[in-house]
Amino acid sequence: MNPNPFLGVVFHWLGGLASGSFYVPYRGVRKWSWETYWLVGGVFSWLVCPALLAVLLTHNLWGVLHQQTMNTLFWTYFFGALWGFGGLTFGLTMRYLGMSLGMGVALGYCAAFGTLLPPIFKSIAPSIPVAETIGQIAATRPGQITLAGVGVTLLGIGIAALAGLTKERELPDEEKRKAIAEFNFRKGIVVATFSGIMSACFAFALTAGTPIGEASLAAGTDPIWTGLPKLVVVLLGGFTTNFVWCVILNLKNRTGYQYLARQARPEHAHLRAAGGEHAPVGAGGAGAAALSLVELRVPMLGNYLFSALAGATWYFQFFFYTMGETQMGKFGFASWTLHMASIIIFSTMWGWFFHEWKGSSRKAHSLIGLGIAVLILSTIIIGYGTYLKMGR
């Protein structure tokens, strides 16, 4: 199969659309806590979809995984587990900052550290399957351009963060929470920073899983699907992290009953929608005791369907990513930057659609627009630096 870079770009943008849109179905969840709907969606993101599609579209999935060395499986799973911390806190980022600002900041860090972390770890642990150390990168012109792109990324993050701070200072709490129920700029920035750094581990989890893709190709899998088997291992690592944390929160917040209960406890009746406006606890200040059975009823089928849709949508970002990677040929260096840029654009569009910046001043709107533009520019610079490296 001859590579088709144009088709590859289309696949990457489809992946970006999926990633930038996955949180939207969660807005339809009612009377479930964050940890409950996040774990239900995660079962589809990290277990069901990866295994099902790999079984259907590749040859001898389990045989291919069984023949891998423990070193390959360990590093692929390990980096997937580290990425799991990023995926976990990525949901919290949307919760505290909304889609446009949250994804812009988190993915800006992801683009930057997705470039920096692999070579930094290579300097510490030479056995990691990464081509160069950070020192080797900085010693070349392409490497210097790439690092300059990272600097531009950090600038874009700073501008986007300033937009969020401007919004926080301008609007009263009631207005901010009309679009983002739990808006908290300071908490959100801390979470987004951690999320972006840890999410970058996905980039070299895929690199560590390269032998899995090669073995799948040798087993007769069509080249366009050879990235799917390694996703099974990477996402199993991500599921492990998220499962443990969500169960801890279920126990701590006493929300474990929500998976099966058709009626919410009074203290959870206010949970109306993920990222949406919360309903009052009681009518006219009467409190939780005044809630009727109708107000406590949980739409179980709807909650599971919305969470499953969100989880499946999230998975398809990397389904299309691996397809795009196989089509890029000598332009494969651009895969990660294309993915990041497209996610930032589509998530920003959703943020505007849901009026997350409604009521903010022209200054705040200008700053978030400029910040997103700078983040997209940074991915182009990083991609150009990698292009020069590929031509050496």
Secondary structure, 3 states (H helix, E strand, C coil): CCCCHHHHHHHHHHHHHHHHHCCCHHHHCCCCCHHHHHHHHHHHHHHHHHHHHHHHHCCCHHHHHHCCCHHHHHHHHHHHHHHHHHHHHHHHHHHHHCHHHHHHHHHHHHHHHHHHHHHHHHHHCCCCCCCCCHHHHHCCHHHHHHHHHHHHHHHHHHHHHHHHHHHHHHCCHHHHHHHCCCCCHHHHHHHHHHHHHHHCHHHHHHHHCHHHHHHHHHCCCCHHHCCHHHHHHHHHHHHHHHHHHHHHHHHHHCCHHHHCCCECCHHHCCCCCCCCCCCCCCHHHCCHHHCCHHHHECCHHHHHHHHHHHHHHHHHHHHHHHHHHHHCHHHHHHHHHHHHHHHHHHHHHHHHHCCCCCCCCHHHHHHHHHHHHHHHHHHHHHHHHHHHHHCC
